[in-house]
Amino acid sequence: MFQRLKTLLRGFIGLFVTGVEKANPRALIEAEKETLRVQIARFNENLATHAGFCERLMRQLKSLEATEKDLTAKAAAHLKAGNREVAGQYALQLKTVKAQLDENRGQLKDAEQTYQNLVRARDVTVKEAKAKIEKLQLMLTETEMLEAQAELQEMASGMISSIGGTGDTLNRVEEYLGERRDQAAGRARVAKSTIDTTDVDLKDAEQKALADQALIEFASTYGLEVPPAAASEAAPATPPRAPIKEMGPSGT
């Protein structure tokens, strides 16, 4: 029973993680790039350790080669001097050194070959991983562009089907505004028909008569001639008073 619950819980967690991954592909790509950097650093550390092993073998080879030369010279010298036993000991040591040299040369060759293979494998793997990441980034960008285009096209399609159709908002607004405009025009017409213009006409005639009287008084005071009124203008309602001269020459 516990195992079944554990399996079910693992399944739910897997579904949740899968959903998060699908919703955040860019985060996944960045995580993979970071993982690749960590793996490259770790691989280079191990590669450096292997390179150190190769360097050790080369140093041992140089030391053994120097020992080989020294033993060869000593064995030859003692052999020429007739020291057969001593020459034999040096010859035996030389044989051991040559065996070690052969073994170390083989190890160094294999180690160098392994190093080159590791470097090539690292470069190929890193190149392939980077190419895949770049491809995923381009795919993600293309996908986001296509999703944006699809969303815009869906919006445009919805607008085309909604605007201009029967009962749409714009038509209703136009109808409401038309009704309000007609009502306002009717109210203005009714108000215009009820205005009493009698007082307005009287005040206008009074203003004109006062203006004519003031003009006559002004002309008389300054000795000017008032031009005759136009035919369309009405005669003044009351005769003007005799003007009182304030300026100009006095009569004798």
Number of C-alpha atoms within 10 A of each C-alpha: 6 7 8 9 10 11 12 12 12 12 12 12 12 12 12 12 12 12 11 13 13 12 11 11 14 15 13 14 16 13 12 15 15 12 12 16 13 12 13 16 12 12 15 15 12 13 18 13 12 17 17 12 15 20 15 13 18 16 12 16 19 13 12 18 16 12 16 19 11 13 21 17 14 17 23 16 14 16 17 11 10 11 13 13 12 15 22 15 13 20 18 13 17 21 15 11 17 15 12 16 19 12 13 17 16 12 15 19 14 13 18 17 12 16 17 14 12 17 15 12 12 16 13 12 14 16 12 12 15 15 12 12 16 13 12 15 16 12 12 15 13 12 12 12 12 12 12 12 12 12 12 12 12 12 12 12 11 11 11 11 10 13 13 12 11 10 10 11 13 13 14 12 11 10 12 11 12 12 11 11 12 11 12 11 11 12 11 11 11 10 10 10 8 8 8 9 9 9 9 10 11 11 12 11 15 14 11 17 19 15 12 17 17 13 13 19 19 16 14 19 15 13 13 11 10 13 7 6 10 8 7 6 8 11 13 15 11 9 9 14 9 9 13 9 14 10 10 10 9 7 4 3
